[in-house]
Amino acid sequence: MNKANLVEQMAKMTKLPKSACKSCLEAFIKTIGTSLKQRKPVVLTGFGTFTVIKRKSRIGVNPATGSKMTIPAKAVPKFKPGKALKDTI
């Protein structure tokens, strides 16, 4: 399912216009991104938790040349599904 399909499904379930559902979805995504940028976790009980983790730097191999290179440390988003979401699947 892509973003357009999700907006369509939201519109069917809520009986709201697609434009309103699209605005809500974009606001939801932006709010989560802003919170994670500030290193604050987003906890949606039953659905899951969005957090930021710090990856350590590591040695990687360039697939084109085969030479070793250092991949720098960075912060990446992480999602841990909640029990209700796991039970749904």
C-alpha positions, -999 to 999 in steps of 0.1 A, spaced: 0 0 0 14 34 -9 4 69 4 -23 74 -22 -39 41 -13 -37 48 24 -54 82 19 -81 65 -1 -87 39 26 -88 66 53 -114 86 33 -136 55 29 -134 46 66 -140 81 79 -163 94 51 -141 125 50 -128 141 17 -95 127 4 -80 162 7 -87 163 44 -73 128 49 -42 137 29 -37 168 51 -41 147 83 -17 120 71 9 146 61 6 164 94 9 130 112 41 122 93 56 157 98 48 156 136 65 122 140 95 135 120 98 167 141 96 147 173 123 122 162 145 151 150 144 164 186 153 128 198 118 124 215 102 90 211 66 88 197 46 61 216 13 51 200 -2 25 225 -12 -6 207 4 5 174 41 9 182 69 32 192 91 54 169 125 61 183 160 73 171 190 50 176 226 58 171 245 35 147 283 32 153 307 38 126 318 6 108 340 -8 80 322 -15 47 332 -27 13 325 -6 -19 308 -31 -42 321 -14 -73 357 -14 -65 360 -39 -36 379 -14 -15 373 -10 22 358 22 35 346 36 68 309 42 71 304 70 96 282 69 127 247 83 123 213 85 139 185 65 123 148 61 130 135 28 144 100 14 148 90 -12 173 55 -26 167 31 -28 197 12 -59 209 -21 -50 193 -4 -45 159 15 -78 163 -18 -96 172 -35 -81 141 -10 -98 119 
